[in-house]
Amino acid sequence: MMLRGPNLRSPILHSLILLAALLAVSPVIAVEPDEILPDPALEARARSISAGLRCLVCQNQSIDDSNADLARDLRLLVRERLVAGDSDREVLDFVVDRYGTFVLLQPPLDRSTYILWFAPFVLALVGAVLIAAQIVRRKPPVAQGLTAEEETQLARILAETPAEVPAEPPEERK
């Protein structure tokens, strides 16, 4: 009896591969079970607030997605402030006062963040202007006539070359 490998066209195998891919790209939530508040409404508010706060260690993740100790401390701080009765705005203001606007994943549009918001557009505009300047500066080559010497060389070459007679097409076979 010969053992056969898995059938790679099997729908079950395709389903398992799809499930593994989905699990690989699903968001990872780093909130520990001991951090979760017993009140579901407060926990939902805490998750909403912490989803907009940047992990100061990772810098490209929210504190909900980060396993860093500082992110855990921030998650606990948010929950403590909510349990103490602060509104969502008061919690955010407290965290921003403590860590600056850098802690926000989407910083507000104000004078201190203009460069952050507008630099990509300015750089794209500068790049477009530089490319346009290069295109305008580049002039197409101007076609010039032949010099007298070149015309005589061309006439001599043409006189030396026998004219080619086009070949007749072969007769069709019947």
N, C-alpha and C positions, 0 to 999 in steps of 0.2 A: 504494500500500500504506500502510495506516495503522498507526502504532506504538501498541501498547497498554501501559498501565502494569502494574505487578505485580498479580497476583491476590491480594487481601488474604485470601482464604479458603484459600489454599494451605497444605497441611500442612507443607511445607518452610519456608515463611515463618514459620508459627507456631512451629516448632521453633527457628529462628534467634532469634526474639524471646525465647523461653523461655530459651535458652542465654545470651543477652546479659543477661537479668534475673538469672539465677543467678550469672553472673560478676560482676555489679555488686554483689551482696549477699554474695558469698563473703568470708570473712575474709582480710585482707591480712597476710601474715607478713613482717616487716621484717628477718628474720635474713639477713645477707649470706652469700654462699658462703664467704668467708674466715673466718667465725666458726664454721662447722660443724665439730664434732669428728670425727676419723676413726673413732672407736669409736662404733658405733650405740647401744650401751647407755648410754654417757655422754651422748651427744647427746639421747637420749630423756629422761634424767634432767634435763638442762639445760633442755629445752623444758618439762618438767613444772614445774620450779621457776620459770622465768621467766614462765610463764602466770599465776602467782599474784602476780607483782610488778608494782606500779603504776609507770608512767612518771611521774617526778616533774615532767616538763615538761608533758606532755599531761594527766595526772591522771585521765583516764577510759579509758585504754588500758593493756593490759599492755605490758611492755617488748618482748615478741615482736611486738606489733602497731605499735610506734612507730618512726618513722625519726629521732627526736631523737638527738643525739650522746650525751646522758646515758644514754638507753636502751641505746644500743650499748655504752657503757662498762659498764653494769650487766650486760648479756648476756655480755660478755667476762669480767667479774669472776666471774660465776657459773661459767663454763666453766673459768676458771683454778683456782678453789677445788675443783671436781670433779676436775680433772686432778691436783691436789695431794693428792687422797685424802680430802677432806672428805665426810661423809655429807650427805644432803639437809637434815637438821635443822641441821647445823653451818653449811651455806651460808646457810640462811635466818636463823639466829641472827646470823651475821656481818653480813649485809645489814641486818637490823633494828637491830643495835647501831650500825651506821654511820649509817643514815638514819631510824630510828624506825619505829614501827608504821604510820605513814602510807604507807610503801612497800608494805604488803600490800594487795592488792585486797579481801581479806576479813579485816579486823583481828580479833584475838581478843576474846572477851568478858571484859573485866577492868574495874577501876575507872576507868581512864583512857578507856575507850571506851563507858561506859554511855550517855552522852548520844547517841552515834552510833547505838547499837542501839535505844534505847528512845524517843528523841524522836519518831519518826513515830507510835508508838502513843499516846504521851501527847498529842500534838497532835490526833490523831483523836478521842481521848476528850474533850478539852476542847471541840473543835468540836461533837461530839454533845451534850454537856451544854448548850452555848450554844444550839444549835438547839432542844433539848427545852425549855429555859427560855423561849424566844421563843414556842413553841407553847402552853405552859401559860399564859403571861402573856396571850396573845391570847384574849379572851373572845368567844364568839359574841354577836351582837346579840340583845337580848331583845325579843321581840315585845310591843308595848304596844297597848292598846285605843285607840280613837279618842276624842278629847276631845268634849265636848258640841257645840262649835262645828263641828268636823269632821263630826259625825253629821248636823247640820242641813244643812250644805253638800252632803253626799252625798245626803240625802233630796231636796233641791231639784233636784240634777242628775238623779237618777233619775226624778223626776216630770216633768221637761222633756223627757226623751229618749223618743221614741215606741218602743214595743216592736217589735222586728224580727220579722217573720214569716219562718220559714224557707222558703226557696224549695223548691218541689216538684221532685222529680227529673224530668228529661225522660222522656217515655214512650219505651219501647224501640221501635225500628223493626223491623218484621217483613218 
